[in-house]
Amino acid sequence: MSATITGLSEATIDVERQPVHYVEKGSGPPVILVHGYAPISTWRVWESNIDALAEGSRVIALDLPGYGESPAPGSGPPADFGAWFAAHAQTLAAFAAALGLEKTRVCGLSAGGGAGLLLTTQSPSLVERLVLVDSAGSEQADRWRSIAVPTLIVWQREDKLLPLQHGEKLAAAIPEARLEIVEGNAAGIEPYDWHWPQALNPYRFNHLVGEFLGS
């Protein structure tokens, strides 16, 4: 998965005394793209999506601390998934503040979706719209019933890491959620346990998310 993105800018910003690297493209309402937990995860998981989404949004994709070009915090990585969600929900809130964003949309992949869910419950005035992509968090579904923002859930039907029932559970729990299922591998790439629909089916993904963000 590699795409050439023209007009991309990149920078590093101080977030709670921690350097955080990010890239951005486009203008308009901001959307923060959040990668997942796997060690290979960086902003580049969104390479097939940034150009299309930037047609109507200011797209900001970051490397969370300890990933890509953002150094790990001195305290080391979070000990478990719950700590990971909490740490990076805090990172996202501080990152938005450092960029001067009073409101934003958030699009999270896998564990990045879990951090986005937690951020939305903790900072409801910050998050205007939420996109969950094969997201973690279904085991705490009752916790998300208070989420009141429009939410799009995109799921790969063949996902082997987090099967479709996880997405169905999230959709049932979040009052304003809509579940969209994609399938197959239009991009013809290594399927990564079929857990990255934004890379497997970028055209369909970009259409769904672009339309949702623009509505």
C-alpha positions in Angstrom: 0.0 0.0 0.0 1.7 3.1 -1.2 0.4 6.1 -2.9 1.9 9.4 -4.1 0.1 12.3 -2.4 0.8 15.7 -4.0 0.5 18.9 -2.0 1.0 17.2 1.3 2.5 19.3 4.1 4.1 17.8 7.2 5.2 19.2 10.6 5.9 18.3 14.2 4.0 20.0 17.0 4.5 19.9 20.8 1.6 18.1 22.5 1.9 18.0 26.3 5.7 18.2 26.0 5.7 15.4 23.5 6.7 15.9 19.8 3.9 14.6 17.5 4.4 14.3 13.8 1.6 14.8 11.4 0.7 15.5 7.8 -2.1 17.5 6.3 -3.8 18.5 3.1 -6.8 20.4 2.0 -9.0 23.2 3.5 -12.4 23.3 5.0 -13.7 21.6 8.2 -10.9 19.6 9.8 -10.9 15.8 10.2 -8.3 14.0 12.2 -7.3 10.5 10.9 -6.2 8.1 13.7 -4.2 4.9 12.9 -4.4 1.7 15.0 -2.4 -0.2 17.5 -0.1 -2.4 15.4 3.6 -1.5 15.4 3.5 -1.0 11.6 0.8 1.6 12.0 1.5 5.2 11.0 -0.3 8.0 9.2 0.5 6.1 6.0 -2.4 3.7 6.6 -4.4 6.5 5.1 -2.3 7.0 2.0 -5.1 5.8 -0.3 -7.6 8.2 1.3 -6.0 11.6 2.0 -6.3 13.0 -1.6 -10.0 12.1 -2.0 -11.0 13.3 1.5 -9.0 16.5 1.1 -11.3 17.6 -1.7 -13.8 18.8 1.0 -11.9 18.8 4.3 -8.7 19.8 6.0 -7.3 16.3 6.4 -4.9 15.9 9.3 -3.2 12.4 9.8 -0.9 12.0 12.8 1.6 9.5 14.1 0.6 8.8 17.7 3.4 8.9 20.2 5.6 5.9 19.7 4.6 5.4 16.1 6.1 6.5 12.8 8.0 9.8 13.3 6.6 10.6 16.7 9.0 9.4 19.5 7.7 7.2 22.3 7.0 9.0 25.6 9.5 8.5 28.4 6.9 6.5 30.4 6.9 3.9 27.7 3.9 2.4 25.8 0.5 1.9 27.5 0.3 -1.4 29.3 -2.9 -2.6 27.8 -5.7 -1.7 25.3 -7.7 0.2 28.0 -4.6 2.3 28.8 -3.9 2.8 25.1 -7.4 4.1 24.4 -7.2 6.5 27.4 -3.7 7.7 26.6 -4.4 8.4 23.0 -7.8 10.0 23.6 -5.9 12.4 25.8 -3.3 12.8 23.0 -6.0 13.6 20.5 -7.7 16.2 22.7 -4.3 17.9 23.3 -3.3 17.6 19.7 -6.6 19.3 18.6 -5.9 22.1 21.2 -2.3 22.5 20.0 -3.6 23.0 16.4 -6.2 25.5 17.7 -9.2 23.3 16.7 -12.3 24.0 18.7 -14.3 21.5 16.7 -13.2 18.6 14.5 -14.3 15.3 12.9 -12.5 12.2 13.9 -11.9 9.1 11.8 -10.3 6.2 13.7 -9.1 2.8 12.5 -9.1 -0.3 14.8 -7.8 0.8 18.1 -7.7 4.4 16.8 -11.5 4.1 16.7 -11.5 3.1 20.3 -9.5 6.2 21.2 -12.0 8.2 19.1 -15.0 6.7 20.9 -13.4 7.6 24.3 -12.5 11.1 23.1 -16.1 11.7 21.9 -17.5 10.7 25.3 -14.9 12.8 27.2 -15.0 15.9 24.9 -18.4 16.0 23.3 -18.1 19.6 22.4 -14.9 18.9 20.4 -16.1 16.0 18.1 -18.7 17.0 15.5 -18.8 13.7 13.6 -17.2 10.3 14.2 -16.1 7.7 11.7 -15.2 4.2 13.0 -13.3 1.9 10.7 -13.2 -1.8 11.8 -13.0 -0.2 15.2 -12.2 -1.6 18.6 -14.5 -0.8 21.5 -17.5 -3.2 21.0 -16.7 -4.9 24.3 -17.7 -1.7 26.0 -20.7 -1.0 23.8 -22.9 0.3 26.7 -20.4 3.0 27.4 -21.0 4.6 24.0 -24.8 5.0 24.3 -24.3 8.6 25.4 -22.6 9.5 22.1 -24.9 12.0 20.3 -22.9 13.0 17.2 -23.5 11.5 13.8 -21.4 8.4 13.5 -20.5 6.4 10.4 -19.2 2.8 11.0 -17.4 1.3 8.0 -16.6 -2.4 8.2 -14.9 -5.0 6.1 -17.1 -8.0 5.8 -14.2 -10.4 5.8 -12.4 -8.9 8.8 -10.6 -11.7 10.6 -9.3 -9.6 13.5 -12.5 -7.9 14.5 -15.4 -9.8 12.7 -18.5 -8.0 11.5 -20.5 -8.6 14.7 -18.3 -6.1 16.5 -19.4 -3.4 14.0 -23.0 -4.5 14.4 -22.7 -4.2 18.2 -21.3 -0.7 18.0 -24.0 0.3 15.5 -26.7 -0.9 17.9 -25.2 0.9 20.8 -24.6 4.4 19.3 -27.9 6.2 18.7 -26.9 8.1 15.6 -24.8 5.4 14.0 -25.0 4.1 10.5 -23.2 0.9 9.5 -21.8 0.5 6.0 -20.2 -2.9 5.0 -17.6 -3.2 2.3 -16.2 -6.4 0.9 -13.6 -7.8 -1.4 -10.2 -6.4 -2.2 -10.6 -3.9 -5.0 -7.0 -2.7 -4.5 -5.5 -6.1 -4.9 -3.2 -5.7 -1.9 -2.0 -7.9 0.9 -5.2 -8.1 3.0 -3.7 -7.6 6.5 -6.3 -10.0 8.0 -8.9 -8.1 6.1 -8.8 -5.4 8.8 -8.1 -2.3 6.7 -11.1 -1.5 4.5 -9.7 2.0 3.7 -6.8 0.3 1.9 -8.6 -2.7 0.5 -11.5 -0.7 -1.0 -10.3 2.9 -1.1 -12.8 4.1 -3.8 -15.8 2.8 -1.9 -14.4 4.0 1.5 -13.6 7.4 0.2 -17.0 7.8 -1.3 -18.8 6.8 1.9 -16.6 8.9 4.2 -16.4 11.9 1.9 -20.2 12.0 1.6 -20.7 11.6 5.3 -18.2 14.4 6.2 -19.8 16.7 3.6 -23.4 16.1 4.6 
